Amino acid sequence: MTGGQGLRFAPILLIVLLLAGCATAPPRAPDDLCAIFREYPDWYEDAREMEQRWGTPIQVAMAFIDQESSYRHDARPPRHYVLGFIPWGRVTSAYGYAQALDGTWDDYERATGDDGSRSDFDDATDFIGWYTDASSRHLGLSKWDAYNQYLAYHEGRGGFRRGSYRQKPWLTQVARKVERQSATYGRQLQHCRAELEEGRGWWPF
């Protein structure tokens, strides 16, 4: 690369580095919901708005995100490999905090009229609220039932009706893990919600 070419590409490289620097890192204490919201108070605001809009408890949505992406905004499923070493596409189109599939995200945008991004925490939490609300209406699942809501989230509502998860003992174990995390988050939130609500009055937005 000549010196002139290097100068031409320098602004592009700077933009890429700035965008990478703006990406929100996963929380330092992902198993402590109070610590998460103290580190990222805007996430509490997003989760609170989701709860008010859809009726899905904050702890359920956060347990989903913890399981699906470990709070990584650009999380993707693993790649397929040909001959064991040649990368060849992804296992699914899941992406972002909520690991929403392309088609399901399109359904969400059509249903809500929202034009969001799967790598935006606000949009991802709202997506989970929308999905669990629909599962509650169509499947009769309580929005507090993290176990069955997660199975419907993972398998799709049609798969849940067919009981596809019964042939996947690993999945039911994961759903129990989500259930436990939701319960833990719920207990933690009881101890800090008043503090978080009080803190909202000091936010400049």
GUTOR-362657 format. One line per field, with one value per atom (N, C-alpha, C, O): residue in one letter; x, y, z; residue number from 1. Coordinates in steps of 0.05 Angstrom, whole numbers, plus 5000, padded with zeros to 4 digits. Example, Ala and Ser with C-alpha at 12.3 -4.5 7.8 and 13.67 -1.06 7.14 Angstrom:
// residues 2
aa <- [A,A,A,A,S,S,S,S]
X <- [5264,5246,5264,5285,5257,5273,5258,5268]
Y <- [4886,4910,4934,4934,4955,4979,5001,5023]
Z <- [5156,5156,5156,5169,5142,5143,5157,5161]
i <- [1,1,1,1,2,2,2,2]
This chain:
// residues 205
aa <- [M,M,M,M,T,T,T,T,G,G,G,G,G,G,G,G,Q,Q,Q,Q,G,G,G,G,L,L,L,L,R,R,R,R,F,F,F,F,A,A,A,A,P,P,P,P,I,I,I,I,L,L,L,L,L,L,L,L,I,I,I,I,V,V,V,V,L,L,L,L,L,L,L,L,L,L,L,L,A,A,A,A,G,G,G,G,C,C,C,C,A,A,A,A,T,T,T,T,A,A,A,A,P,P,P,P,P,P,P,P,R,R,R,R,A,A,A,A,P,P,P,P,D,D,D,D,D,D,D,D,L,L,L,L,C,C,C,C,A,A,A,A,I,I,I,I,F,F,F,F,R,R,R,R,E,E,E,E,Y,Y,Y,Y,P,P,P,P,D,D,D,D,W,W,W,W,Y,Y,Y,Y,E,E,E,E,D,D,D,D,A,A,A,A,R,R,R,R,E,E,E,E,M,M,M,M,E,E,E,E,Q,Q,Q,Q,R,R,R,R,W,W,W,W,G,G,G,G,T,T,T,T,P,P,P,P,I,I,I,I,Q,Q,Q,Q,V,V,V,V,A,A,A,A,M,M,M,M,A,A,A,A,F,F,F,F,I,I,I,I,D,D,D,D,Q,Q,Q,Q,E,E,E,E,S,S,S,S,S,S,S,S,Y,Y,Y,Y,R,R,R,R,H,H,H,H,D,D,D,D,A,A,A,A,R,R,R,R,P,P,P,P,P,P,P,P,R,R,R,R,H,H,H,H,Y,Y,Y,Y,V,V,V,V,L,L,L,L,G,G,G,G,F,F,F,F,I,I,I,I,P,P,P,P,W,W,W,W,G,G,G,G,R,R,R,R,V,V,V,V,T,T,T,T,S,S,S,S,A,A,A,A,Y,Y,Y,Y,G,G,G,G,Y,Y,Y,Y,A,A,A,A,Q,Q,Q,Q,A,A,A,A,L,L,L,L,D,D,D,D,G,G,G,G,T,T,T,T,W,W,W,W,D,D,D,D,D,D,D,D,Y,Y,Y,Y,E,E,E,E,R,R,R,R,A,A,A,A,T,T,T,T,G,G,G,G,D,D,D,D,D,D,D,D,G,G,G,G,S,S,S,S,R,R,R,R,S,S,S,S,D,D,D,D,F,F,F,F,D,D,D,D,D,D,D,D,A,A,A,A,T,T,T,T,D,D,D,D,F,F,F,F,I,I,I,I,G,G,G,G,W,W,W,W,Y,Y,Y,Y,T,T,T,T,D,D,D,D,A,A,A,A,S,S,S,S,S,S,S,S,R,R,R,R,H,H,H,H,L,L,L,L,G,G,G,G,L,L,L,L,S,S,S,S,K,K,K,K,W,W,W,W,D,D,D,D,A,A,A,A,Y,Y,Y,Y,N,N,N,N,Q,Q,Q,Q,Y,Y,Y,Y,L,L,L,L,A,A,A,A,Y,Y,Y,Y,H,H,H,H,E,E,E,E,G,G,G,G,R,R,R,R,G,G,G,G,G,G,G,G,F,F,F,F,R,R,R,R,R,R,R,R,G,G,G,G,S,S,S,S,Y,Y,Y,Y,R,R,R,R,Q,Q,Q,Q,K,K,K,K,P,P,P,P,W,W,W,W,L,L,L,L,T,T,T,T,Q,Q,Q,Q,V,V,V,V,A,A,A,A,R,R,R,R,K,K,K,K,V,V,V,V,E,E,E,E,R,R,R,R,Q,Q,Q,Q,S,S,S,S,A,A,A,A,T,T,T,T,Y,Y,Y,Y,G,G,G,G,R,R,R,R,Q,Q,Q,Q,L,L,L,L,Q,Q,Q,Q,H,H,H,H,C,C,C,C,R,R,R,R,A,A,A,A,E,E,E,E,L,L,L,L,E,E,E,E,E,E,E,E,G,G,G,G,R,R,R,R,G,G,G,G,W,W,W,W,W,W,W,W,P,P,P,P,F,F,F,F]
X <- [5017,5000,5018,5036,5012,5028,5020,4999,5036,5030,5003,4988,4997,4972,4948,4928,4951,4929,4924,4901,4947,4944,4929,4912,4935,4921,4891,4874,4885,4858,4841,4818,4853,4839,4839,4824,4856,4858,4831,4824,4816,4790,4771,4756,4771,4753,4761,4744,4787,4796,4789,4781,4791,4784,4755,4747,4737,4708,4703,4687,4715,4711,4720,4706,4743,4752,4734,4729,4723,4705,4679,4669,4669,4644,4649,4631,4672,4678,4680,4671,4691,4694,4667,4664,4647,4621,4604,4583,4611,4596,4596,4616,4572,4570,4581,4573,4600,4612,4593,4576,4594,4578,4582,4604,4562,4565,4587,4592,4599,4621,4611,4626,4586,4575,4548,4527,4548,4524,4504,4481,4513,4496,4482,4467,4487,4476,4460,4472,4434,4417,4420,4420,4422,4425,4451,4452,4473,4499,4497,4509,4483,4479,4466,4476,4444,4430,4444,4441,4461,4477,4499,4506,4509,4530,4518,4530,4494,4481,4452,4433,4449,4422,4403,4379,4413,4394,4382,4360,4396,4384,4360,4341,4362,4339,4315,4292,4320,4299,4286,4262,4303,4294,4277,4255,4287,4273,4247,4227,4247,4223,4201,4178,4210,4191,4179,4155,4196,4187,4166,4145,4171,4153,4126,4105,4127,4102,4087,4062,4101,4087,4075,4053,4090,4082,4074,4061,4080,4073,4092,4086,4114,4133,4152,4164,4156,4173,4202,4212,4214,4241,4260,4277,4257,4276,4274,4294,4251,4247,4262,4277,4258,4271,4301,4316,4311,4340,4352,4375,4337,4347,4349,4368,4330,4332,4357,4372,4362,4385,4411,4430,4412,4435,4441,4464,4421,4424,4431,4448,4417,4419,4445,4457,4454,4477,4499,4520,4494,4512,4517,4539,4496,4497,4516,4526,4522,4538,4520,4503,4524,4506,4507,4488,4530,4534,4536,4549,4524,4526,4514,4493,4527,4517,4521,4538,4505,4509,4535,4546,4544,4569,4565,4543,4588,4588,4585,4593,4575,4578,4606,4617,4618,4644,4642,4632,4653,4655,4682,4703,4682,4706,4719,4743,4704,4713,4729,4736,4736,4753,4746,4757,4730,4723,4697,4676,4698,4673,4653,4659,4628,4607,4580,4562,4577,4551,4548,4564,4525,4518,4498,4483,4496,4477,4449,4431,4443,4418,4424,4447,4402,4405,4403,4401,4403,4400,4422,4445,4414,4434,4426,4402,4446,4442,4436,4438,4428,4423,4403,4407,4381,4360,4362,4345,4383,4386,4361,4352,4349,4325,4332,4352,4316,4319,4310,4293,4320,4313,4282,4271,4270,4241,4225,4205,4232,4217,4220,4202,4244,4248,4231,4220,4230,4212,4183,4169,4174,4147,4143,4122,4163,4161,4159,4142,4175,4174,4147,4137,4137,4110,4088,4070,4090,4068,4068,4047,4092,4094,4097,4093,4105,4111,4138,4144,4153,4180,4201,4200,4220,4242,4267,4281,4274,4295,4319,4322,4337,4362,4365,4361,4373,4377,4401,4404,4419,4442,4438,4456,4413,4405,4391,4371,4400,4388,4359,4343,4351,4323,4306,4285,4314,4298,4297,4276,4319,4321,4302,4289,4302,4285,4255,4238,4249,4222,4213,4190,4231,4225,4218,4198,4233,4227,4199,4184,4194,4167,4145,4125,4149,4129,4125,4102,4147,4145,4132,4114,4139,4128,4098,4082,4091,4063,4047,4025,4057,4043,4041,4021,4062,4061,4041,4028,4038,4018,3990,3973,3985,3959,3952,3930,3972,3966,3970,3957,3987,3992,3982,3982,3973,3963,3985,3980,4009,4032,4033,4029,4037,4041,4067,4087,4066,4090,4112,4135,4104,4123,4135,4154,4125,4134,4159,4156,4182,4206,4213,4223,4207,4213,4199,4211,4172,4157,4158,4158,4161,4164,4190,4191,4211,4236,4235,4245,4221,4218,4203,4210,4182,4167,4184,4182,4201,4219,4239,4245,4250,4271,4259,4271,4237,4226,4206,4198,4197,4175,4149,4148,4127,4102,4091,4079,4096,4087,4102,4090,4128,4144,4136,4136,4130,4121,4095,4092,4076,4051,4055,4042,4074,4080,4096,4099,4107,4123,4150,4162,4162,4188,4210,4229,4206,4227,4229,4249,4208,4209,4230,4239,4238,4259,4286,4306,4288,4313,4319,4314,4328,4333,4353,4351,4372,4391,4376,4384,4355,4340,4324,4323,4312,4297,4316,4308,4340,4360,4367,4370,4370,4376,4352,4356,4327,4304,4302,4294,4310,4311,4332,4328,4354,4375,4364,4369,4349,4337,4317,4316,4302,4282,4296,4287,4318,4333,4345,4344,4356,4367,4346,4350,4322,4300,4292,4287,4291,4283,4304,4297,4330,4351,4350,4352,4347,4345,4321,4322,4298,4275,4279,4271,4293,4299,4317,4314,4337,4356,4342,4347,4324,4310,4293,4289,4282,4266,4282,4271,4308,4325,4335,4343,4334,4346,4327,4334,4302,4284,4278,4276,4273,4267,4291,4287,4315,4339,4340,4346,4334,4335,4313,4318,4290,4268,4275,4270,4287,4296,4317,4316,4335,4356,4346,4359,4322,4311,4307,4309,4300,4295,4319,4317,4343,4368,4378,4398,4365,4376,4368,4346,4386,4381,4365,4365,4350,4334,4308,4292]
Y <- [4976,5000,5025,5027,5044,5068,5087,5083,5108,5127,5141,5147,5147,5160,5142,5152,5116,5098,5096,5095,5096,5094,5118,5115,5142,5166,5165,5175,5153,5152,5134,5139,5112,5092,5100,5088,5119,5126,5136,5127,5153,5161,5138,5137,5119,5096,5079,5071,5075,5060,5074,5061,5101,5116,5113,5109,5113,5110,5082,5080,5062,5034,5032,5020,5044,5042,5058,5049,5080,5096,5081,5081,5068,5052,5029,5023,5016,4993,5003,4989,5027,5038,5045,5046,5051,5059,5035,5038,5011,4987,4982,4985,4975,4971,4943,4923,4943,4918,4903,4915,4876,4861,4871,4879,4869,4879,4863,4839,4876,4863,4842,4823,4844,4824,4814,4822,4796,4788,4772,4769,4762,4746,4763,4753,4789,4807,4829,4847,4826,4845,4874,4892,4877,4904,4916,4940,4900,4910,4917,4937,4901,4907,4934,4950,4939,4963,4987,5010,4983,5005,5012,5036,4992,4997,5010,5028,5001,5012,5020,5006,5044,5052,5056,5053,5061,5063,5036,5035,5014,4987,4983,4970,4994,4992,5007,4997,5030,5046,5030,5029,5018,5002,4978,4973,4964,4940,4949,4935,4971,4981,4988,4982,5001,5008,4982,4981,4962,4936,4924,4915,4924,4913,4927,4915,4953,4969,4965,4964,4962,4959,4931,4929,4910,4883,4867,4846,4875,4860,4837,4822,4835,4814,4824,4845,4809,4818,4823,4808,4843,4850,4826,4821,4812,4790,4767,4754,4763,4743,4751,4735,4775,4785,4785,4778,4794,4795,4767,4763,4748,4720,4709,4694,4716,4708,4719,4704,4745,4757,4746,4741,4741,4728,4701,4695,4685,4659,4661,4647,4678,4679,4691,4682,4712,4727,4734,4745,4728,4736,4766,4776,4781,4810,4821,4843,4805,4815,4825,4811,4850,4863,4851,4852,4839,4828,4798,4786,4785,4756,4742,4750,4721,4705,4675,4669,4658,4629,4620,4634,4596,4586,4581,4579,4579,4574,4545,4527,4539,4512,4510,4530,4486,4482,4458,4437,4462,4441,4428,4441,4401,4385,4391,4385,4402,4407,4432,4438,4447,4470,4494,4516,4490,4512,4525,4513,4551,4565,4566,4572,4559,4559,4567,4550,4593,4603,4598,4586,4608,4606,4584,4576,4574,4553,4564,4550,4589,4602,4632,4640,4647,4676,4692,4716,4679,4693,4713,4709,4736,4757,4776,4779,4787,4808,4798,4774,4817,4811,4789,4771,4789,4770,4746,4728,4745,4724,4720,4697,4741,4740,4732,4741,4714,4705,4726,4743,4726,4746,4748,4769,4725,4724,4733,4748,4725,4733,4762,4775,4773,4801,4817,4838,4807,4820,4820,4840,4798,4796,4817,4830,4820,4840,4868,4884,4874,4901,4907,4929,4887,4891,4894,4910,4878,4878,4904,4913,4914,4938,4964,4985,4962,4987,4999,5021,4984,4994,4986,4964,5003,4997,4998,5019,4975,4975,4959,4952,4954,4940,4918,4923,4894,4872,4876,4863,4895,4901,4924,4932,4934,4955,4943,4928,4948,4936,4942,4925,4967,4975,4959,4949,4957,4942,4912,4899,4901,4873,4866,4845,4882,4877,4879,4864,4899,4903,4879,4870,4868,4844,4821,4806,4816,4795,4799,4780,4824,4830,4824,4812,4832,4826,4796,4787,4781,4753,4738,4721,4744,4731,4739,4722,4763,4771,4755,4745,4751,4735,4706,4693,4695,4667,4665,4644,4686,4686,4685,4670,4700,4701,4676,4666,4666,4643,4616,4597,4615,4589,4588,4566,4610,4610,4609,4601,4617,4616,4642,4664,4638,4661,4676,4663,4702,4717,4715,4722,4704,4699,4672,4665,4655,4627,4626,4621,4632,4634,4607,4607,4585,4559,4554,4549,4555,4549,4571,4566,4596,4618,4615,4621,4606,4602,4580,4582,4558,4536,4545,4538,4561,4572,4592,4593,4606,4626,4611,4619,4589,4574,4557,4557,4544,4526,4539,4527,4563,4575,4564,4543,4580,4572,4546,4530,4542,4517,4493,4473,4496,4475,4469,4446,4490,4486,4470,4452,4477,4462,4433,4416,4427,4400,4385,4361,4400,4388,4379,4360,4394,4387,4386,4371,4403,4404,4378,4373,4361,4336,4317,4299,4321,4304,4317,4307,4338,4353,4357,4379,4337,4340,4362,4375,4367,4389,4416,4434,4419,4444,4448,4471,4427,4430,4438,4452,4428,4435,4465,4479,4474,4503,4520,4540,4511,4525,4527,4547,4505,4506,4526,4539,4527,4547,4575,4592,4580,4607,4612,4634,4592,4595,4602,4620,4589,4595,4623,4638,4631,4657,4679,4699,4674,4693,4696,4718,4674,4675,4690,4706,4685,4699,4729,4746,4736,4764,4777,4800,4763,4774,4780,4802,4762,4768,4792,4809,4793,4815,4842,4862,4842,4866,4877,4901,4859,4868,4885,4903,4880,4894,4921,4938,4925,4950,4966,4987,4956,4970,4999,5017,5001,5028,5047,5070,5037,5053,5061,5083,5041,5047,5067,5084,5064,5083,5111,5131,5113,5139,5151,5175,5135,5144,5155,5171,5146,5155,5185,5197,5196,5225,5242,5266,5230,5245,5242,5255,5225,5220,5243,5253,5251,5274,5267,5282,5245,5237,5224,5216]
Z <- [5000,5000,5000,5016,4982,4980,5003,5016,5007,5027,5023,5041,4997,4990,4996,5006,4990,4996,5026,5035,5041,5070,5081,5099,5070,5080,5072,5087,5049,5040,5058,5064,5067,5084,5113,5129,5121,5150,5161,5183,5148,5159,5163,5183,5144,5147,5171,5186,5175,5198,5224,5243,5224,5248,5255,5278,5234,5239,5250,5269,5239,5249,5278,5294,5285,5312,5332,5354,5322,5339,5344,5367,5323,5326,5345,5362,5343,5361,5390,5408,5393,5420,5432,5457,5415,5425,5433,5447,5424,5430,5461,5474,5471,5500,5507,5496,5525,5534,5552,5565,5553,5571,5600,5607,5617,5645,5660,5654,5679,5694,5713,5719,5722,5740,5729,5739,5709,5695,5713,5705,5735,5752,5774,5790,5774,5794,5779,5768,5779,5763,5774,5758,5800,5811,5801,5794,5801,5791,5761,5752,5746,5717,5713,5698,5728,5724,5736,5727,5756,5766,5746,5743,5733,5713,5688,5676,5680,5656,5664,5658,5676,5685,5661,5665,5637,5614,5608,5597,5614,5610,5628,5621,5653,5670,5658,5659,5648,5635,5612,5609,5596,5573,5582,5572,5603,5613,5626,5624,5640,5653,5633,5636,5611,5590,5577,5570,5573,5562,5580,5571,5607,5626,5626,5627,5624,5623,5597,5598,5575,5549,5546,5536,5554,5548,5572,5569,5596,5620,5627,5645,5612,5618,5640,5637,5661,5683,5673,5656,5684,5677,5679,5662,5702,5707,5686,5680,5675,5654,5629,5617,5620,5596,5599,5581,5622,5627,5628,5619,5639,5639,5611,5605,5594,5566,5553,5539,5557,5544,5554,5539,5580,5592,5579,5573,5575,5563,5534,5524,5519,5490,5481,5461,5493,5483,5503,5496,5528,5550,5548,5554,5540,5539,5518,5520,5497,5475,5453,5443,5445,5426,5398,5383,5391,5364,5364,5346,5384,5386,5362,5352,5352,5330,5337,5354,5325,5330,5316,5300,5323,5310,5280,5270,5266,5238,5231,5247,5207,5196,5184,5175,5185,5172,5153,5160,5129,5109,5113,5116,5113,5117,5144,5149,5162,5189,5193,5216,5172,5176,5158,5162,5137,5119,5128,5127,5136,5145,5123,5100,5129,5109,5121,5126,5125,5136,5165,5178,5175,5204,5208,5189,5232,5239,5235,5225,5245,5241,5235,5236,5230,5225,5251,5250,5274,5300,5303,5295,5315,5318,5342,5348,5354,5374,5402,5408,5419,5447,5451,5468,5436,5439,5421,5422,5404,5385,5368,5364,5359,5343,5314,5303,5303,5276,5256,5264,5232,5212,5209,5210,5204,5199,5222,5219,5246,5270,5276,5285,5271,5275,5255,5262,5230,5210,5220,5216,5231,5242,5264,5265,5281,5303,5292,5302,5272,5261,5247,5249,5233,5220,5241,5238,5262,5282,5299,5306,5304,5322,5307,5319,5282,5267,5275,5266,5291,5299,5279,5268,5274,5257,5274,5276,5286,5306,5297,5273,5316,5311,5332,5356,5323,5342,5360,5381,5352,5368,5388,5401,5388,5407,5430,5427,5455,5479,5482,5489,5477,5479,5461,5469,5435,5416,5422,5419,5432,5438,5461,5461,5482,5505,5496,5505,5480,5471,5454,5455,5438,5422,5440,5434,5461,5480,5493,5496,5500,5512,5492,5499,5467,5446,5442,5440,5441,5436,5459,5455,5484,5507,5510,5520,5503,5504,5485,5491,5460,5440,5449,5445,5462,5472,5494,5497,5510,5531,5519,5529,5498,5486,5470,5471,5455,5437,5451,5443,5471,5484,5513,5525,5523,5550,5571,5594,5564,5583,5600,5589,5625,5642,5634,5626,5635,5628,5650,5646,5673,5695,5693,5708,5675,5672,5654,5630,5665,5649,5635,5613,5648,5637,5611,5590,5611,5587,5567,5543,5576,5557,5542,5518,5555,5541,5521,5499,5528,5509,5484,5462,5488,5465,5449,5425,5463,5450,5432,5410,5443,5429,5406,5384,5411,5391,5372,5352,5379,5364,5376,5387,5372,5384,5372,5385,5346,5333,5344,5350,5347,5359,5388,5396,5403,5430,5431,5447,5414,5413,5406,5418,5389,5381,5402,5401,5421,5442,5433,5443,5413,5402,5423,5421,5444,5465,5481,5494,5480,5495,5484,5498,5459,5448,5451,5440,5466,5470,5500,5510,5513,5542,5548,5569,5530,5535,5536,5551,5519,5518,5544,5554,5554,5579,5602,5621,5601,5621,5619,5639,5595,5590,5600,5613,5594,5603,5634,5645,5647,5677,5686,5706,5672,5679,5677,5694,5655,5651,5673,5684,5681,5702,5728,5743,5734,5759,5758,5778,5735,5733,5736,5748,5724,5727,5756,5765,5770,5799,5815,5832,5809,5823,5817,5835,5791,5784,5798,5806,5799,5812,5841,5851,5855,5884,5886,5904,5869,5870,5864,5878,5845,5837,5860,5862,5876,5899,5918,5930,5920,5939,5928,5943,5901,5891,5873,5863,5870,5852,5862,5846,5888,5898,5893,5885,5896,5890,5861,5854,5843,5815,5807,5790,5819,5813,5822,5808,5845,5856,5838,5833,5827,5810,5783,5771,5775,5749,5749,5728,5772,5772,5766,5761,5768,5763,5735,5728,5719,5692,5674,5676,5656,5639,5614,5595,5614,5591,5600,5583]
i <- [1,1,1,1,2,2,2,2,3,3,3,3,4,4,4,4,5,5,5,5,6,6,6,6,7,7,7,7,8,8,8,8,9,9,9,9,10,10,10,10,11,11,11,11,12,12,12,12,13,13,13,13,14,14,14,14,15,15,15,15,16,16,16,16,17,17,17,17,18,18,18,18,19,19,19,19,20,20,20,20,21,21,21,21,22,22,22,22,23,23,23,23,24,24,24,24,25,25,25,25,26,26,26,26,27,27,27,27,28,28,28,28,29,29,29,29,30,30,30,30,31,31,31,31,32,32,32,32,33,33,33,33,34,34,34,34,35,35,35,35,36,36,36,36,37,37,37,37,38,38,38,38,39,39,39,39,40,40,40,40,41,41,41,41,42,42,42,42,43,43,43,43,44,44,44,44,45,45,45,45,46,46,46,46,47,47,47,47,48,48,48,48,49,49,49,49,50,50,50,50,51,51,51,51,52,52,52,52,53,53,53,53,54,54,54,54,55,55,55,55,56,56,56,56,57,57,57,57,58,58,58,58,59,59,59,59,60,60,60,60,61,61,61,61,62,62,62,62,63,63,63,63,64,64,64,64,65,65,65,65,66,66,66,66,67,67,67,67,68,68,68,68,69,69,69,69,70,70,70,70,71,71,71,71,72,72,72,72,73,73,73,73,74,74,74,74,75,75,75,75,76,76,76,76,77,77,77,77,78,78,78,78,79,79,79,79,80,80,80,80,81,81,81,81,82,82,82,82,83,83,83,83,84,84,84,84,85,85,85,85,86,86,86,86,87,87,87,87,88,88,88,88,89,89,89,89,90,90,90,90,91,91,91,91,92,92,92,92,93,93,93,93,94,94,94,94,95,95,95,95,96,96,96,96,97,97,97,97,98,98,98,98,99,99,99,99,100,100,100,100,101,101,101,101,102,102,102,102,103,103,103,103,104,104,104,104,105,105,105,105,106,106,106,106,107,107,107,107,108,108,108,108,109,109,109,109,110,110,110,110,111,111,111,111,112,112,112,112,113,113,113,113,114,114,114,114,115,115,115,115,116,116,116,116,117,117,117,117,118,118,118,118,119,119,119,119,120,120,120,120,121,121,121,121,122,122,122,122,123,123,123,123,124,124,124,124,125,125,125,125,126,126,126,126,127,127,127,127,128,128,128,128,129,129,129,129,130,130,130,130,131,131,131,131,132,132,132,132,133,133,133,133,134,134,134,134,135,135,135,135,136,136,136,136,137,137,137,137,138,138,138,138,139,139,139,139,140,140,140,140,141,141,141,141,142,142,142,142,143,143,143,143,144,144,144,144,145,145,145,145,146,146,146,146,147,147,147,147,148,148,148,148,149,149,149,149,150,150,150,150,151,151,151,151,152,152,152,152,153,153,153,153,154,154,154,154,155,155,155,155,156,156,156,156,157,157,157,157,158,158,158,158,159,159,159,159,160,160,160,160,161,161,161,161,162,162,162,162,163,163,163,163,164,164,164,164,165,165,165,165,166,166,166,166,167,167,167,167,168,168,168,168,169,169,169,169,170,170,170,170,171,171,171,171,172,172,172,172,173,173,173,173,174,174,174,174,175,175,175,175,176,176,176,176,177,177,177,177,178,178,178,178,179,179,179,179,180,180,180,180,181,181,181,181,182,182,182,182,183,183,183,183,184,184,184,184,185,185,185,185,186,186,186,186,187,187,187,187,188,188,188,188,189,189,189,189,190,190,190,190,191,191,191,191,192,192,192,192,193,193,193,193,194,194,194,194,195,195,195,195,196,196,196,196,197,197,197,197,198,198,198,198,199,199,199,199,200,200,200,200,201,201,201,201,202,202,202,202,203,203,203,203,204,204,204,204,205,205,205,205]
